[in-house]
Amino acid sequence: MLLFRWSIFVLLIAAGVCFAFYAGTGQPRFKHWGLVILKWTVLAALGFFGVLILERVL
């Protein structure tokens, strides 16, 4: 469980760093990578919390 929480946290930090690079340089590739990382982080978090909720229900 702790591993999943830390991985989600690290991925959110990585997305933030990509957006900061985009703000600093203006290169659209950093914005693209930030959005891709953010999308997969949100999907992973939803899956993680879905499993936690499913464990509670069952």
MDAnalysis code that builds the backbone (N, CA, C; Angstrom):
import MDAnalysis as mda
import numpy as np

u = mda.Universe.empty(174, n_residues=58, atom_resindex=np.repeat(np.arange(58), 3), trajectory=True)
u.add_TopologyAttr("name", ["N", "CA", "C"] * 58)
u.add_TopologyAttr("resid", np.arange(1, 59))
u.add_TopologyAttr("resname", ["MET", "LEU", "LEU", "PHE", "ARG", "TRP", "SER", "ILE", "PHE", "VAL", "LEU", "LEU", "ILE", "ALA", "ALA", "GLY", "VAL", "CYS", "PHE", "ALA", "PHE", "TYR", "ALA", "GLY", "THR", "GLY", "GLN", "PRO", "ARG", "PHE", "LYS", "HIS", "TRP", "GLY", "LEU", "VAL", "ILE", "LEU", "LYS", "TRP", "THR", "VAL", "LEU", "ALA", "ALA", "LEU", "GLY", "PHE", "PHE", "GLY", "VAL", "LEU", "ILE", "LEU", "GLU", "ARG", "VAL", "LEU"])
u.atoms.positions = np.array([
    [0.817, -1.185, 0.000],
    [0.000, 0.000, 0.000],
    [0.868, 1.259, 0.000],
    [1.882, 1.236, 0.828],
    [2.750, 2.405, 0.911],
    [3.468, 2.656, -0.408],
    [3.812, 1.582, -1.085],
    [4.480, 1.709, -2.385],
    [3.579, 2.416, -3.397],
    [2.304, 2.079, -3.418],
    [1.377, 2.715, -4.355],
    [1.171, 4.191, -4.023],
    [1.082, 4.490, -2.744],
    [0.912, 5.894, -2.354],
    [2.123, 6.726, -2.756],
    [3.300, 6.196, -2.515],
    [4.520, 6.931, -2.875],
    [4.666, 7.060, -4.379],
    [4.292, 6.016, -5.122],
    [4.416, 6.107, -6.582],
    [3.460, 7.153, -7.144],
    [2.257, 7.237, -6.603],
    [1.311, 8.261, -7.048],
    [1.840, 9.647, -6.696],
    [2.404, 9.792, -5.509],
    [2.970, 11.070, -5.090],
    [4.132, 11.478, -6.000],
    [5.018, 10.546, -6.310],
    [6.175, 10.844, -7.163],
    [5.719, 11.201, -8.577],
    [4.703, 10.509, -9.076],
    [4.195, 10.837, -10.407],
    [3.559, 12.225, -10.437],
    [2.874, 12.614, -9.380],
    [2.312, 13.965, -9.318],
    [3.422, 15.016, -9.284],
    [4.490, 14.732, -8.569],
    [5.644, 15.644, -8.541],
    [6.250, 15.752, -9.940],
    [6.382, 14.612, -10.637],
    [6.957, 14.617, -11.987],
    [6.093, 15.433, -12.940],
    [4.780, 15.309, -12.833],
    [3.894, 16.106, -13.677],
    [4.053, 17.588, -13.367],
    [4.179, 17.928, -12.097],
    [4.394, 19.321, -11.707],
    [5.699, 19.876, -12.245],
    [6.744, 19.055, -12.232],
    [8.034, 19.480, -12.774],
    [7.920, 19.711, -14.278],
    [7.204, 18.833, -14.971],
    [7.015, 19.019, -16.420],
    [6.271, 20.325, -16.709],
    [5.227, 20.609, -15.918],
    [4.492, 21.857, -16.127],
    [5.359, 23.076, -15.792],
    [6.223, 22.945, -14.800],
    [7.132, 24.048, -14.472],
    [8.126, 24.276, -15.613],
    [8.640, 23.189, -16.199],
    [9.529, 23.338, -17.354],
    [8.798, 23.981, -18.520],
    [7.520, 23.616, -18.707],
    [6.740, 24.231, -19.781],
    [6.568, 25.731, -19.531],
    [6.292, 26.080, -18.284],
    [6.123, 27.501, -17.956],
    [7.430, 28.262, -18.137],
    [8.543, 27.600, -17.852],
    [9.838, 28.266, -17.965],
    [10.350, 28.364, -19.384],
    [10.138, 27.319, -20.182],
    [10.709, 27.294, -21.530],
    [9.696, 27.589, -22.632],
    [8.437, 27.262, -22.387],
    [7.417, 27.468, -23.411],
    [7.380, 26.366, -24.463],
    [8.144, 25.298, -24.259],
    [8.161, 24.201, -25.227],
    [6.962, 23.284, -24.975],
    [6.168, 23.040, -26.010],
    [4.935, 22.263, -25.812],
    [5.173, 20.794, -25.461],
    [6.370, 20.268, -25.703],
    [6.598, 18.855, -25.368],
    [6.530, 18.628, -23.869],
    [6.918, 19.617, -23.062],
    [6.835, 19.469, -21.612],
    [5.383, 19.471, -21.152],
    [4.554, 20.282, -21.780],
    [3.127, 20.288, -21.447],
    [2.497, 18.957, -21.816],
    [2.874, 18.423, -22.958],
    [2.350, 17.120, -23.396],
    [2.726, 16.024, -22.409],
    [4.007, 15.963, -22.026],
    [4.439, 14.932, -21.081],
    [3.774, 15.118, -19.720],
    [3.597, 16.357, -19.293],
    [2.917, 16.620, -18.026],
    [1.490, 16.122, -18.032],
    [0.787, 16.358, -19.146],
    [-0.592, 15.884, -19.244],
    [-0.666, 14.368, -19.306],
    [0.271, 13.735, -20.019],
    [0.282, 12.269, -20.100],
    [0.544, 11.664, -18.725],
    [1.535, 12.200, -18.007],
    [1.844, 11.694, -16.668],
    [0.659, 11.910, -15.732],
    [0.039, 13.077, -15.806],
    [-1.104, 13.385, -14.947],
    [-2.278, 12.464, -15.239],
    [-2.533, 12.191, -16.515],
    [-3.642, 11.310, -16.888],
    [-3.445, 9.912, -16.311],
    [-2.269, 9.352, -16.479],
    [-2.019, 7.999, -15.985],
    [-1.954, 7.957, -14.461],
    [-1.538, 9.044, -13.839],
    [-1.534, 9.101, -12.380],
    [-2.954, 9.092, -11.843],
    [-3.827, 9.856, -12.460],
    [-5.223, 9.892, -12.022],
    [-5.876, 8.530, -12.236],
    [-5.609, 7.888, -13.357],
    [-6.171, 6.557, -13.596],
    [-5.652, 5.541, -12.581],
    [-4.369, 5.598, -12.263],
    [-3.805, 4.691, -11.267],
    [-4.401, 4.952, -9.888],
    [-4.581, 6.217, -9.542],
    [-5.168, 6.557, -8.243],
    [-6.617, 6.087, -8.161],
    [-7.373, 6.257, -9.233],
    [-8.751, 5.774, -9.233],
    [-8.804, 4.262, -9.088],
    [-7.917, 3.563, -9.751],
    [-7.858, 2.111, -9.604],
    [-7.484, 1.702, -8.191],
    [-6.519, 2.384, -7.613],
    [-6.077, 2.089, -6.250],
    [-7.215, 2.300, -5.253],
    [-7.875, 3.448, -5.347],
    [-8.961, 3.714, -4.410],
    [-10.176, 2.854, -4.694],
    [-10.364, 2.468, -5.949],
    [-11.444, 1.530, -6.273],
    [-11.241, 0.187, -5.598],
    [-10.005, -0.289, -5.588],
    [-9.701, -1.553, -4.910],
    [-9.922, -1.412, -3.410],
    [-9.522, -0.292, -2.831],
    [-9.751, -0.080, -1.396],
    [-11.242, -0.074, -1.066],
    [-12.033, 0.582, -1.882],
    [-13.483, 0.622, -1.655],
    [-14.092, -0.761, -1.834],
    [-13.636, -1.487, -2.833],
    [-14.144, -2.834, -3.073],
    [-13.817, -3.760, -1.906],
    [-12.636, -3.613, -1.308],
    [-12.296, -4.407, -0.130],
    [-13.224, -4.105, 1.039],
    [-13.580, -2.842, 1.192],
    [-14.482, -2.463, 2.287],
    [-15.876, -3.042, 2.084],
    [-16.345, -3.024, 0.830],
    [-17.699, -3.499, 0.538],
    [-17.787, -5.006, 0.713],
    [-16.781, -5.702, 0.232],
    [-16.811, -7.164, 0.336],
    [-16.280, -7.558, 1.682],
])
